[in-house]
């Protein structure tokens, strides 16, 4: 299951959701808000989305990954709203009978989500400026 939240992500809840007696492997990924990007000092991030479409597309991705990889369960949660340095922006948990499938599926999930799910990121810098990252249509409507 893929979902959006404006609350802090609790990674062990995802791990518990994919835990099964037939699973021998678990792969997780956490994407954290870091204090820099392309040589600039970042103060915080802001994520916006089109919730209905984002959850539909995120769940489609997870279903595709379940069908394409030899995994048992997959869960992903992505934050929206304003995030501070160190906050978890995205968390993924994948269980499988064997580790290789879990690692491969976890990477496939994050790569697909970053490239196709309608979630937009705005970086706020320590110099007071901000910019939408990798979102050309967002930049056209940027708020100062």
N, CA, C and O atoms as CSV, one atom per row, in Angstrom:
chain,resi,resn,atom,element,x,y,z
A,1,UNK,N,N,0.825,-1.175,0.000
A,1,UNK,CA,C,0.000,0.000,0.000
A,1,UNK,C,C,0.876,1.249,0.000
A,1,UNK,O,O,1.887,1.309,0.700
A,2,UNK,N,N,0.484,2.229,-0.781
A,2,UNK,CA,C,1.138,3.535,-0.833
A,2,UNK,C,C,0.182,4.539,-0.226
A,2,UNK,O,O,-1.015,4.521,-0.514
A,3,UNK,N,N,0.715,5.424,0.621
A,3,UNK,CA,C,-0.134,6.497,1.128
A,3,UNK,C,C,0.684,7.751,1.394
A,3,UNK,O,O,1.903,7.708,1.560
A,4,UNK,N,N,-0.028,8.858,1.429
A,4,UNK,CA,C,0.539,10.152,1.782
A,4,UNK,C,C,0.158,10.465,3.215
A,4,UNK,O,O,-0.873,10.007,3.707
A,5,UNK,N,N,0.996,11.250,3.885
A,5,UNK,CA,C,0.672,11.691,5.232
A,5,UNK,C,C,1.297,13.048,5.493
A,5,UNK,O,O,2.344,13.379,4.938
A,6,UNK,N,N,0.653,13.822,6.333
A,6,UNK,CA,C,1.246,15.084,6.771
A,6,UNK,C,C,1.800,14.944,8.189
A,6,UNK,O,O,2.195,15.932,8.809
A,7,UNK,N,N,1.826,13.717,8.692
A,7,UNK,CA,C,2.362,13.410,10.024
A,7,UNK,C,C,3.754,12.795,9.901
A,7,UNK,O,O,4.133,12.315,8.833
A,8,UNK,N,N,4.508,12.810,10.992
A,8,UNK,CA,C,5.834,12.191,11.005
A,8,UNK,C,C,5.711,10.701,10.677
A,8,UNK,O,O,4.799,10.023,11.149
A,9,UNK,N,N,6.639,10.207,9.865
A,9,UNK,CA,C,6.653,8.798,9.479
A,9,UNK,C,C,7.340,7.991,10.574
A,9,UNK,O,O,8.392,8.379,11.083
A,10,UNK,N,N,6.732,6.867,10.926
A,10,UNK,CA,C,7.278,5.952,11.932
A,10,UNK,C,C,7.694,4.676,11.191
A,10,UNK,O,O,6.851,3.826,10.905
A,11,UNK,N,N,8.989,4.538,10.879
A,11,UNK,CA,C,9.438,3.428,10.024
A,11,UNK,C,C,9.067,2.031,10.521
A,11,UNK,O,O,8.748,1.161,9.711
A,12,UNK,N,N,9.102,1.800,11.828
A,12,UNK,CA,C,8.813,0.443,12.303
A,12,UNK,C,C,7.373,0.034,12.007
A,12,UNK,O,O,7.078,-1.160,11.950
A,13,UNK,N,N,6.467,1.001,11.817
A,13,UNK,CA,C,5.094,0.653,11.449
A,13,UNK,C,C,5.051,0.022,10.060
A,13,UNK,O,O,4.269,-0.898,9.821
A,14,UNK,N,N,5.895,0.515,9.137
A,14,UNK,CA,C,5.975,-0.107,7.808
A,14,UNK,C,C,6.576,-1.497,7.896
A,14,UNK,O,O,6.098,-2.431,7.252
A,15,UNK,N,N,7.625,-1.632,8.695
A,15,UNK,CA,C,8.270,-2.941,8.867
A,15,UNK,C,C,7.259,-3.934,9.426
A,15,UNK,O,O,7.159,-5.059,8.936
A,16,UNK,N,N,6.509,-3.529,10.447
A,16,UNK,CA,C,5.501,-4.418,11.023
A,16,UNK,C,C,4.441,-4.804,9.993
A,16,UNK,O,O,3.937,-5.927,10.016
A,17,UNK,N,N,4.097,-3.879,9.086
A,17,UNK,CA,C,3.064,-4.138,8.082
A,17,UNK,C,C,3.500,-5.161,7.029
A,17,UNK,O,O,2.652,-5.812,6.419
A,18,UNK,N,N,4.809,-5.311,6.808
A,18,UNK,CA,C,5.281,-6.275,5.790
A,18,UNK,C,C,5.830,-7.552,6.415
A,18,UNK,O,O,6.221,-8.473,5.698
A,19,UNK,N,N,5.862,-7.615,7.742
A,19,UNK,CA,C,6.381,-8.804,8.438
A,19,UNK,C,C,5.430,-9.986,8.215
A,19,UNK,O,O,4.221,-9.878,8.420
A,20,UNK,N,N,6.013,-11.122,7.787
A,20,UNK,CA,C,5.238,-12.349,7.550
A,20,UNK,C,C,6.096,-13.543,7.946
A,20,UNK,O,O,7.323,-13.462,7.905
A,21,UNK,N,N,5.464,-14.651,8.328
A,21,UNK,CA,C,6.241,-15.819,8.720
A,21,UNK,C,C,7.001,-16.465,7.566
A,21,UNK,O,O,7.987,-17.166,7.794
A,22,UNK,N,N,6.557,-16.239,6.328
A,22,UNK,CA,C,7.260,-16.824,5.175
A,22,UNK,C,C,8.331,-15.891,4.606
A,22,UNK,O,O,8.975,-16.218,3.609
A,23,UNK,N,N,8.521,-14.730,5.241
A,23,UNK,CA,C,9.544,-13.779,4.782
A,23,UNK,C,C,10.873,-14.079,5.463
A,23,UNK,O,O,10.947,-14.245,6.680
A,24,UNK,N,N,11.912,-14.142,4.650
A,24,UNK,CA,C,13.256,-14.336,5.181
A,24,UNK,C,C,14.109,-13.106,5.021
A,24,UNK,O,O,15.225,-13.053,5.538
A,25,UNK,N,N,13.598,-12.101,4.302
A,25,UNK,CA,C,14.368,-10.892,4.060
A,25,UNK,C,C,13.503,-9.656,4.123
A,25,UNK,O,O,12.310,-9.688,3.820
A,26,UNK,N,N,14.132,-8.566,4.524
A,26,UNK,CA,C,13.477,-7.270,4.602
A,26,UNK,C,C,14.442,-6.227,4.070
A,26,UNK,O,O,15.612,-6.204,4.453
A,27,UNK,N,N,13.961,-5.374,3.196
A,27,UNK,CA,C,14.746,-4.221,2.743
A,27,UNK,C,C,13.908,-2.982,3.034
A,27,UNK,O,O,12.702,-2.952,2.793
A,28,UNK,N,N,14.579,-1.966,3.556
A,28,UNK,CA,C,13.904,-0.705,3.833
A,28,UNK,C,C,14.697,0.437,3.232
A,28,UNK,O,O,15.901,0.332,2.998
A,29,UNK,N,N,13.993,1.527,2.990
A,29,UNK,CA,C,14.633,2.752,2.539
A,29,UNK,C,C,13.953,3.907,3.248
A,29,UNK,O,O,12.727,3.948,3.355
A,30,UNK,N,N,14.759,4.847,3.733
A,30,UNK,CA,C,14.252,6.094,4.289
A,30,UNK,C,C,14.926,7.241,3.552
A,30,UNK,O,O,16.153,7.295,3.466
A,31,UNK,N,N,14.134,8.148,3.026
A,31,UNK,CA,C,14.659,9.360,2.416
A,31,UNK,C,C,14.533,10.490,3.419
A,31,UNK,O,O,13.426,10.843,3.826
A,32,UNK,N,N,15.668,11.062,3.823
A,32,UNK,CA,C,15.698,12.113,4.837
A,32,UNK,C,C,15.906,13.483,4.202
A,32,UNK,O,O,16.512,13.605,3.138
A,33,UNK,N,N,15.399,14.497,4.864
A,33,UNK,CA,C,15.652,15.874,4.443
A,33,UNK,C,C,17.075,16.225,4.866
A,33,UNK,O,O,17.413,16.179,6.049
A,34,UNK,N,N,17.906,16.577,3.876
A,34,UNK,CA,C,19.302,16.922,4.178
A,34,UNK,C,C,19.489,18.446,4.130
A,34,UNK,O,O,18.627,19.181,3.649
A,35,UNK,N,N,20.625,18.886,4.636
A,35,UNK,CA,C,20.865,20.321,4.792
A,35,UNK,C,C,21.546,20.971,3.592
A,35,UNK,O,O,22.003,22.110,3.690
A,36,UNK,N,N,21.621,20.276,2.474
A,36,UNK,CA,C,22.261,20.854,1.284
A,36,UNK,C,C,21.714,20.206,0.014
A,36,UNK,O,O,21.203,19.086,0.036
A,37,UNK,N,N,21.834,20.933,-1.081
A,37,UNK,CA,C,21.499,20.411,-2.404
A,37,UNK,C,C,22.217,21.259,-3.440
A,37,UNK,O,O,22.056,22.478,-3.478
A,38,UNK,N,N,23.002,20.612,-4.271
A,38,UNK,CA,C,23.734,21.263,-5.353
A,38,UNK,C,C,24.485,22.519,-4.877
A,38,UNK,O,O,24.410,23.581,-5.494
A,39,UNK,N,N,25.202,22.360,-3.770
A,39,UNK,CA,C,26.040,23.441,-3.262
A,39,UNK,C,C,25.324,24.518,-2.472
A,39,UNK,O,O,25.952,25.486,-2.044
A,40,UNK,N,N,24.024,24.372,-2.269
A,40,UNK,CA,C,23.264,25.376,-1.513
A,40,UNK,C,C,22.855,24.805,-0.163
A,40,UNK,O,O,22.570,23.613,-0.042
A,41,UNK,N,N,22.828,25.664,0.850
A,41,UNK,CA,C,22.418,25.246,2.189
A,41,UNK,C,C,20.894,25.266,2.281
A,41,UNK,O,O,20.259,26.301,2.080
A,42,UNK,N,N,20.324,24.109,2.588
A,42,UNK,CA,C,18.875,23.956,2.676
A,42,UNK,C,C,18.422,24.129,4.119
A,42,UNK,O,O,19.026,23.573,5.036
A,43,UNK,N,N,17.362,24.897,4.317
A,43,UNK,CA,C,16.773,25.129,5.647
A,43,UNK,C,C,15.641,24.154,5.916
A,43,UNK,O,O,15.483,23.680,7.042
A,44,UNK,N,N,14.837,23.844,4.872
A,44,UNK,CA,C,13.701,22.938,5.011
A,44,UNK,C,C,13.176,22.586,3.622
A,44,UNK,O,O,13.599,23.161,2.620
A,45,UNK,N,N,12.248,21.632,3.581
A,45,UNK,CA,C,11.585,21.248,2.333
A,45,UNK,C,C,10.081,21.345,2.514
A,45,UNK,O,O,9.562,21.315,3.630
A,46,UNK,N,N,9.407,21.462,1.397
A,46,UNK,CA,C,7.953,21.477,1.391
A,46,UNK,C,C,7.498,20.563,0.258
A,46,UNK,O,O,7.964,20.696,-0.873
A,47,UNK,N,N,6.596,19.641,0.557
A,47,UNK,CA,C,6.070,18.728,-0.455
A,47,UNK,C,C,4.597,18.999,-0.665
A,47,UNK,O,O,3.834,19.135,0.292
A,48,UNK,N,N,4.201,19.078,-1.930
A,48,UNK,CA,C,2.797,19.197,-2.310
A,48,UNK,C,C,2.483,18.060,-3.268
A,48,UNK,O,O,3.371,17.525,-3.931
A,49,UNK,N,N,1.216,17.702,-3.331
A,49,UNK,CA,C,0.827,16.609,-4.220
A,49,UNK,C,C,-0.605,16.805,-4.695
A,49,UNK,O,O,-1.341,17.667,-4.213
A,50,UNK,N,N,-0.961,15.983,-5.644
A,50,UNK,CA,C,-2.346,15.808,-6.057
A,50,UNK,C,C,-2.738,14.487,-5.403
A,50,UNK,O,O,-2.534,13.430,-6.000
A,51,UNK,N,N,-3.307,14.518,-4.166
A,51,UNK,CA,C,-3.449,13.318,-3.342
A,51,UNK,C,C,-4.125,12.118,-4.014
A,51,UNK,O,O,-3.606,11.003,-3.952
A,52,UNK,N,N,-5.266,12.336,-4.649
A,52,UNK,CA,C,-5.976,11.206,-5.233
A,52,UNK,C,C,-5.143,10.534,-6.326
A,52,UNK,O,O,-5.056,9.307,-6.379
A,53,UNK,N,N,-4.543,11.328,-7.183
A,53,UNK,CA,C,-3.727,10.777,-8.260
A,53,UNK,C,C,-2.427,10.186,-7.716
A,53,UNK,O,O,-1.987,9.133,-8.179
A,54,UNK,N,N,-1.810,10.849,-6.741
A,54,UNK,CA,C,-0.563,10.354,-6.169
A,54,UNK,C,C,-0.770,8.985,-5.526
A,54,UNK,O,O,0.029,8.075,-5.748
A,55,UNK,N,N,-1.831,8.825,-4.733
A,55,UNK,CA,C,-2.064,7.534,-4.089
A,55,UNK,C,C,-2.438,6.468,-5.115
A,55,UNK,O,O,-2.024,5.315,-4.988
A,56,UNK,N,N,-3.213,6.841,-6.125
A,56,UNK,CA,C,-3.561,5.880,-7.179
A,56,UNK,C,C,-2.303,5.409,-7.908
A,56,UNK,O,O,-2.119,4.209,-8.114
A,57,UNK,N,N,-1.438,6.345,-8.299
A,57,UNK,CA,C,-0.211,6.004,-9.025
A,57,UNK,C,C,0.762,5.250,-8.120
A,57,UNK,O,O,1.387,4.285,-8.561
A,58,UNK,N,N,0.898,5.668,-6.879
A,58,UNK,CA,C,1.779,4.973,-5.948
A,58,UNK,C,C,1.343,3.536,-5.729
A,58,UNK,O,O,2.180,2.634,-5.691
A,59,UNK,N,N,0.051,3.312,-5.585
A,59,UNK,CA,C,-0.452,1.953,-5.405
A,59,UNK,C,C,-0.308,1.123,-6.676
A,59,UNK,O,O,-0.077,-0.084,-6.604
A,60,UNK,N,N,-0.442,1.760,-7.843
A,60,UNK,CA,C,-0.210,1.039,-9.095
A,60,UNK,C,C,1.242,0.577,-9.171
A,60,UNK,O,O,1.520,-0.552,-9.575
A,61,UNK,N,N,2.161,1.450,-8.785
A,61,UNK,CA,C,3.580,1.098,-8.785
A,61,UNK,C,C,3.830,-0.106,-7.879
A,61,UNK,O,O,4.504,-1.057,-8.277
A,62,UNK,N,N,3.288,-0.065,-6.663
A,62,UNK,CA,C,3.500,-1.182,-5.739
A,62,UNK,C,C,2.921,-2.474,-6.284
A,62,UNK,O,O,3.532,-3.533,-6.142
A,63,UNK,N,N,1.746,-2.402,-6.909
A,63,UNK,CA,C,1.156,-3.609,-7.500
A,63,UNK,C,C,2.032,-4.148,-8.629
A,63,UNK,O,O,2.231,-5.358,-8.741
A,64,UNK,N,N,2.554,-3.251,-9.463
A,64,UNK,CA,C,3.448,-3.676,-10.543
A,64,UNK,C,C,4.709,-4.328,-9.990
A,64,UNK,O,O,5.152,-5.358,-10.499
A,65,UNK,N,N,5.284,-3.736,-8.955
A,65,UNK,CA,C,6.505,-4.284,-8.350
A,65,UNK,C,C,6.218,-5.662,-7.744
A,65,UNK,O,O,7.026,-6.581,-7.877
A,66,UNK,N,N,5.076,-5.801,-7.085
A,66,UNK,CA,C,4.695,-7.111,-6.527
A,66,UNK,C,C,4.587,-8.160,-7.623
A,66,UNK,O,O,4.971,-9.312,-7.420
A,67,UNK,N,N,4.067,-7.772,-8.783
A,67,UNK,CA,C,3.904,-8.714,-9.894
A,67,UNK,C,C,5.234,-9.037,-10.588
A,67,UNK,O,O,5.427,-10.150,-11.078
A,68,UNK,N,N,6.146,-8.063,-10.626
A,68,UNK,CA,C,7.400,-8.221,-11.377
A,68,UNK,C,C,8.535,-8.815,-10.560
A,68,UNK,O,O,9.457,-9.399,-11.129
A,69,UNK,N,N,8.491,-8.680,-9.244
A,69,UNK,CA,C,9.567,-9.144,-8.373
A,69,UNK,C,C,9.050,-10.256,-7.476
A,69,UNK,O,O,7.850,-10.355,-7.218
A,70,UNK,N,N,9.945,-11.072,-7.014
A,70,UNK,CA,C,9.578,-12.191,-6.153
A,70,UNK,C,C,9.524,-11.725,-4.699
A,70,UNK,O,O,10.314,-12.155,-3.859
A,71,UNK,N,N,8.559,-10.821,-4.425
A,71,UNK,CA,C,8.424,-10.278,-3.079
A,71,UNK,C,C,7.056,-10.649,-2.508
A,71,UNK,O,O,6.145,-11.037,-3.240
A,72,UNK,N,N,6.935,-10.523,-1.195
A,72,UNK,CA,C,5.702,-10.904,-0.508
A,72,UNK,C,C,4.829,-9.702,-0.188
A,72,UNK,O,O,3.614,-9.744,-0.386
A,73,UNK,N,N,5.435,-8.641,0.302
A,73,UNK,CA,C,4.695,-7.434,0.695
A,73,UNK,C,C,5.540,-6.201,0.397
A,73,UNK,O,O,6.769,-6.262,0.379
A,74,UNK,N,N,4.854,-5.076,0.163
A,74,UNK,CA,C,5.538,-3.798,-0.029
A,74,UNK,C,C,4.643,-2.688,0.506
A,74,UNK,O,O,3.435,-2.671,0.270
A,75,UNK,N,N,5.262,-1.762,1.232
A,75,UNK,CA,C,4.557,-0.603,1.788
A,75,UNK,C,C,5.412,0.635,1.538
A,75,UNK,O,O,6.641,0.575,1.570
A,76,UNK,N,N,4.738,1.761,1.287
A,76,UNK,CA,C,5.454,3.019,1.091
A,76,UNK,C,C,4.588,4.150,1.615
A,76,UNK,O,O,3.372,4.168,1.423
A,77,UNK,N,N,5.239,5.092,2.281
A,77,UNK,CA,C,4.543,6.276,2.762
A,77,UNK,C,C,5.401,7.500,2.444
A,77,UNK,O,O,6.620,7.481,2.613
A,78,UNK,N,N,4.746,8.560,1.981
A,78,UNK,CA,C,5.442,9.796,1.603
A,78,UNK,C,C,4.811,10.958,2.344
A,78,UNK,O,O,3.588,11.069,2.427
A,79,UNK,N,N,5.660,11.823,2.883
A,79,UNK,CA,C,5.192,13.008,3.598
A,79,UNK,C,C,4.761,14.094,2.632
A,79,UNK,O,O,5.234,14.172,1.499
A,80,UNK,N,N,3.855,14.926,3.109
A,80,UNK,CA,C,3.501,16.182,2.450
A,80,UNK,C,C,3.604,17.277,3.505
A,80,UNK,O,O,3.677,17.001,4.702
A,81,UNK,N,N,3.608,18.507,3.045
A,81,UNK,CA,C,3.706,19.628,3.963
A,81,UNK,C,C,5.145,20.056,4.171
A,81,UNK,O,O,6.030,19.735,3.377
A,82,UNK,N,N,5.362,20.788,5.256
A,82,UNK,CA,C,6.669,21.372,5.556
A,82,UNK,C,C,7.488,20.409,6.402
A,82,UNK,O,O,7.013,19.936,7.435
A,83,UNK,N,N,8.717,20.112,5.974
A,83,UNK,CA,C,9.602,19.183,6.669
A,83,UNK,C,C,10.898,19.873,7.053
A,83,UNK,O,O,11.431,20.688,6.300
A,84,UNK,N,N,11.397,19.536,8.230
A,84,UNK,CA,C,12.649,20.090,8.747
A,84,UNK,C,C,13.818,19.171,8.379
A,84,UNK,O,O,13.618,18.019,7.994
A,85,UNK,N,N,15.023,19.692,8.501
A,85,UNK,CA,C,16.224,18.900,8.280
A,85,UNK,C,C,16.167,17.676,9.199
A,85,UNK,O,O,15.887,17.799,10.392
A,86,UNK,N,N,16.434,16.498,8.634
A,86,UNK,CA,C,16.415,15.257,9.399
A,86,UNK,C,C,15.095,14.520,9.385
A,86,UNK,O,O,15.047,13.341,9.735
A,87,UNK,N,N,14.008,15.191,8.986
A,87,UNK,CA,C,12.719,14.499,8.898
A,87,UNK,C,C,12.762,13.438,7.810
A,87,UNK,O,O,13.518,13.555,6.846
A,88,UNK,N,N,11.954,12.411,7.968
A,88,UNK,CA,C,11.823,11.377,6.944
A,88,UNK,C,C,10.771,11.845,5.943
A,88,UNK,O,O,9.624,12.097,6.311
A,89,UNK,N,N,11.165,11.960,4.682
A,89,UNK,CA,C,10.251,12.380,3.624
A,89,UNK,C,C,9.531,11.190,2.996
A,89,UNK,O,O,8.380,11.306,2.576
A,90,UNK,N,N,10.214,10.041,2.933
A,90,UNK,CA,C,9.633,8.839,2.346
A,90,UNK,C,C,10.229,7.622,3.035
A,90,UNK,O,O,11.408,7.609,3.389
A,91,UNK,N,N,9.404,6.604,3.219
A,91,UNK,CA,C,9.884,5.342,3.782
A,91,UNK,C,C,9.257,4.198,2.994
A,91,UNK,O,O,8.087,4.247,2.613
A,92,UNK,N,N,10.061,3.176,2.764
A,92,UNK,CA,C,9.636,1.993,2.014
A,92,UNK,C,C,10.067,0.764,2.796
A,92,UNK,O,O,11.162,0.734,3.359
A,93,UNK,N,N,9.211,-0.248,2.833
A,93,UNK,CA,C,9.560,-1.540,3.422
A,93,UNK,C,C,9.078,-2.634,2.483
A,93,UNK,O,O,7.944,-2.610,2.007
A,94,UNK,N,N,9.960,-3.595,2.226
A,94,UNK,CA,C,9.652,-4.707,1.321
A,94,UNK,C,C,10.100,-6.001,1.989
A,94,UNK,O,O,11.225,-6.095,2.479
A,95,UNK,N,N,9.219,-6.998,2.009
A,95,UNK,CA,C,9.603,-8.310,2.518
A,95,UNK,C,C,9.577,-9.324,1.384
A,95,UNK,O,O,8.798,-9.213,0.437
A,96,UNK,N,N,10.451,-10.317,1.510
A,96,UNK,CA,C,10.543,-11.370,0.501
A,96,UNK,C,C,11.105,-12.619,1.162
A,96,UNK,O,O,11.585,-12.575,2.294
A,97,UNK,N,N,11.039,-13.728,0.443
A,97,UNK,CA,C,11.612,-14.962,0.964
A,97,UNK,C,C,13.131,-14.852,1.023
A,97,UNK,O,O,13.763,-15.404,1.924
A,98,UNK,N,N,13.719,-14.137,0.061
A,98,UNK,CA,C,15.173,-14.002,-0.026
A,98,UNK,C,C,15.552,-12.539,-0.222
A,98,UNK,O,O,14.774,-11.770,-0.788
A,99,UNK,N,N,16.734,-12.147,0.236
A,99,UNK,CA,C,17.139,-10.741,0.295
A,99,UNK,C,C,17.247,-10.043,-1.055
A,99,UNK,O,O,16.852,-8.883,-1.175
A,100,UNK,N,N,17.775,-10.723,-2.078
A,100,UNK,CA,C,17.995,-10.054,-3.357
A,100,UNK,C,C,16.713,-9.442,-3.917
A,100,UNK,O,O,16.720,-8.313,-4.407
A,101,UNK,N,N,15.628,-10.182,-3.843
A,101,UNK,CA,C,14.353,-9.680,-4.363
A,101,UNK,C,C,13.904,-8.442,-3.596
A,101,UNK,O,O,13.393,-7.492,-4.189
A,102,UNK,N,N,14.092,-8.451,-2.275
A,102,UNK,CA,C,13.684,-7.298,-1.461
A,102,UNK,C,C,14.509,-6.065,-1.807
A,102,UNK,O,O,13.960,-4.972,-1.945
A,103,UNK,N,N,15.832,-6.230,-1.948
A,103,UNK,CA,C,16.688,-5.097,-2.320
A,103,UNK,C,C,16.294,-4.535,-3.687
A,103,UNK,O,O,16.128,-3.326,-3.845
A,104,UNK,N,N,16.146,-5.423,-4.669
A,104,UNK,CA,C,15.799,-4.982,-6.027
A,104,UNK,C,C,14.455,-4.261,-6.063
A,104,UNK,O,O,14.318,-3.226,-6.714
A,105,UNK,N,N,13.470,-4.809,-5.364
A,105,UNK,CA,C,12.136,-4.209,-5.361
A,105,UNK,C,C,12.143,-2.854,-4.664
A,105,UNK,O,O,11.477,-1.921,-5.114
A,106,UNK,N,N,12.884,-2.739,-3.579
A,106,UNK,CA,C,12.948,-1.474,-2.844
A,106,UNK,C,C,13.513,-0.366,-3.744
A,106,UNK,O,O,12.982,0.744,-3.778
A,107,UNK,N,N,14.583,-0.675,-4.464
A,107,UNK,CA,C,15.159,0.305,-5.392
A,107,UNK,C,C,14.181,0.638,-6.524
A,107,UNK,O,O,14.046,1.802,-6.899
A,108,UNK,N,N,13.513,-0.353,-7.058
A,108,UNK,CA,C,12.550,-0.117,-8.139
A,108,UNK,C,C,11.406,0.774,-7.662
A,108,UNK,O,O,10.930,1.626,-8.412
A,109,UNK,N,N,10.967,0.585,-6.431
A,109,UNK,CA,C,9.876,1.395,-5.891
A,109,UNK,C,C,10.298,2.862,-5.776
A,109,UNK,O,O,9.577,3.743,-6.244
A,110,UNK,N,N,11.444,3.137,-5.166
A,110,UNK,CA,C,11.846,4.535,-4.986
A,110,UNK,C,C,12.094,5.199,-6.340
A,110,UNK,O,O,11.715,6.353,-6.537
A,111,UNK,N,N,12.720,4.493,-7.268
A,111,UNK,CA,C,12.980,5.076,-8.592
A,111,UNK,C,C,11.679,5.404,-9.313
A,111,UNK,O,O,11.562,6.469,-9.920
A,112,UNK,N,N,10.703,4.509,-9.255
A,112,UNK,CA,C,9.422,4.742,-9.928
A,112,UNK,C,C,8.637,5.868,-9.276
A,112,UNK,O,O,8.054,6.701,-9.969
A,113,UNK,N,N,8.620,5.897,-7.966
A,113,UNK,CA,C,7.872,6.940,-7.264
A,113,UNK,C,C,8.448,8.315,-7.580
A,113,UNK,O,O,7.704,9.255,-7.861
A,114,UNK,N,N,9.778,8.433,-7.533
A,114,UNK,CA,C,10.408,9.729,-7.808
A,114,UNK,C,C,10.150,10.204,-9.240
A,114,UNK,O,O,10.113,11.407,-9.499
A,115,UNK,N,N,9.973,9.265,-10.163
A,115,UNK,CA,C,9.824,9.678,-11.553
A,115,UNK,C,C,8.377,9.840,-12.011
A,115,UNK,O,O,8.139,10.545,-12.992
A,116,UNK,N,N,7.398,9.220,-11.345
A,116,UNK,CA,C,6.042,9.272,-11.900
A,116,UNK,C,C,4.939,9.745,-10.953
A,116,UNK,O,O,3.885,10.164,-11.430
A,117,UNK,N,N,5.132,9.696,-9.655
A,117,UNK,CA,C,4.052,10.081,-8.738
A,117,UNK,C,C,4.004,11.610,-8.623
A,117,UNK,O,O,5.039,12.243,-8.420
A,118,UNK,N,N,2.815,12.207,-8.751
A,118,UNK,CA,C,2.698,13.669,-8.706
A,118,UNK,C,C,2.862,14.241,-7.288
A,118,UNK,O,O,1.897,14.601,-6.614
A,119,UNK,N,N,4.136,14.303,-6.878
A,119,UNK,CA,C,4.535,14.923,-5.618
A,119,UNK,C,C,5.632,15.915,-5.980
A,119,UNK,O,O,6.606,15.569,-6.649
A,120,UNK,N,N,5.458,17.169,-5.522
A,120,UNK,CA,C,6.395,18.218,-5.887
A,120,UNK,C,C,7.136,18.716,-4.662
A,120,UNK,O,O,6.559,18.855,-3.583
A,121,UNK,N,N,8.438,18.985,-4.842
A,121,UNK,CA,C,9.305,19.386,-3.735
A,121,UNK,C,C,9.787,20.825,-3.930
A,121,UNK,O,O,10.266,21.205,-4.998
A,122,UNK,N,N,9.644,21.600,-2.868
A,122,UNK,CA,C,10.153,22.966,-2.843
A,122,UNK,C,C,11.234,23.042,-1.784
A,122,UNK,O,O,11.008,22.679,-0.630
A,123,UNK,N,N,12.417,23.516,-2.178
A,123,UNK,CA,C,13.520,23.672,-1.244
A,123,UNK,C,C,13.548,25.107,-0.735
A,123,UNK,O,O,13.454,26.058,-1.511
A,124,UNK,N,N,13.678,25.246,0.582
A,124,UNK,CA,C,13.819,26.546,1.222
A,124,UNK,C,C,15.269,26.636,1.692
A,124,UNK,O,O,15.748,25.769,2.423
A,125,UNK,N,N,15.963,27.691,1.265
A,125,UNK,CA,C,17.388,27.837,1.533
A,125,UNK,C,C,17.646,28.786,2.698
A,125,UNK,O,O,16.793,29.595,3.065
A,126,UNK,N,N,18.837,28.667,3.265
A,126,UNK,CA,C,19.205,29.493,4.423
A,126,UNK,C,C,19.314,30.973,4.074
A,126,UNK,O,O,19.269,31.823,4.963
A,127,UNK,N,N,19.459,31.294,2.773
A,127,UNK,CA,C,19.538,32.711,2.379
A,127,UNK,C,C,18.152,33.346,2.220
A,127,UNK,O,O,18.038,34.510,1.835
A,128,UNK,N,N,17.092,32.567,2.520
A,128,UNK,CA,C,15.733,33.087,2.447
A,128,UNK,C,C,15.022,32.816,1.135
A,128,UNK,O,O,13.815,33.038,1.039
A,129,UNK,N,N,15.733,32.344,0.122
A,129,UNK,CA,C,15.098,32.030,-1.161
A,129,UNK,C,C,14.538,30.610,-1.140
A,129,UNK,O,O,14.838,29.822,-0.244
A,130,UNK,N,N,13.722,30.302,-2.140
A,130,UNK,CA,C,13.178,28.955,-2.283
A,130,UNK,C,C,12.953,28.672,-3.760
A,130,UNK,O,O,12.810,29.586,-4.573
A,131,UNK,N,N,12.925,27.376,-4.090
A,131,UNK,CA,C,12.731,26.981,-5.481
A,131,UNK,C,C,12.100,25.588,-5.529
A,131,UNK,O,O,12.400,24.718,-4.712
A,132,UNK,N,N,11.206,25.406,-6.523
A,132,UNK,CA,C,10.671,24.076,-6.789
A,132,UNK,C,C,11.755,23.296,-7.516
A,132,UNK,O,O,12.359,23.802,-8.462
A,133,UNK,N,N,12.002,22.074,-7.083
A,133,UNK,CA,C,13.076,21.254,-7.640
A,133,UNK,C,C,12.503,20.258,-8.644
A,133,UNK,O,O,11.543,19.547,-8.348
A,134,UNK,N,N,13.102,20.213,-9.833
A,134,UNK,CA,C,12.704,19.279,-10.896
A,134,UNK,C,C,11.208,19.353,-11.187
A,134,UNK,O,O,10.552,18.329,-11.374
A,135,UNK,N,N,10.690,20.543,-11.221
A,135,UNK,CA,C,9.274,20.730,-11.521
A,135,UNK,C,C,9.133,22.033,-12.287
A,135,UNK,O,O,8.928,23.092,-11.694
A,136,UNK,N,N,9.245,21.954,-13.605
A,136,UNK,CA,C,9.219,23.165,-14.427
A,136,UNK,C,C,7.893,23.898,-14.350
A,136,UNK,O,O,7.877,25.128,-14.324
A,137,UNK,N,N,6.770,23.171,-14.312
A,137,UNK,CA,C,5.484,23.857,-14.230
A,137,UNK,C,C,5.292,24.491,-12.864
A,137,UNK,O,O,4.607,25.507,-12.748
A,138,UNK,N,N,5.897,23.898,-11.805
A,138,UNK,CA,C,5.809,24.510,-10.470
A,138,UNK,C,C,6.576,25.822,-10.440
A,138,UNK,O,O,6.113,26.803,-9.857
A,139,UNK,N,N,7.735,25.843,-11.060
A,139,UNK,CA,C,8.572,27.038,-11.059
A,139,UNK,C,C,7.855,28.213,-11.722
A,139,UNK,O,O,8.064,29.363,-11.338
A,140,UNK,N,N,7.016,27.928,-12.709
A,140,UNK,CA,C,6.268,28.985,-13.386
A,140,UNK,C,C,5.278,29.675,-12.451
A,140,UNK,O,O,4.909,30.831,-12.661
A,141,UNK,N,N,4.851,28.942,-11.407
A,141,UNK,CA,C,3.872,29.466,-10.469
A,141,UNK,C,C,4.468,29.702,-9.089
A,141,UNK,O,O,3.750,29.757,-8.091
A,142,UNK,N,N,5.782,29.841,-9.045
A,142,UNK,CA,C,6.499,29.958,-7.783
A,142,UNK,C,C,6.035,31.172,-6.979
A,142,UNK,O,O,5.796,32.250,-7.523
A,143,UNK,N,N,5.915,30.961,-5.668
A,143,UNK,CA,C,5.547,32.020,-4.739
A,143,UNK,C,C,6.814,32.574,-4.118
A,143,UNK,O,O,7.700,31.808,-3.740
A,144,UNK,N,N,6.914,33.862,-4.006
A,144,UNK,CA,C,8.092,34.474,-3.384
A,144,UNK,C,C,7.727,35.006,-2.028
A,144,UNK,O,O,8.578,35.562,-1.333
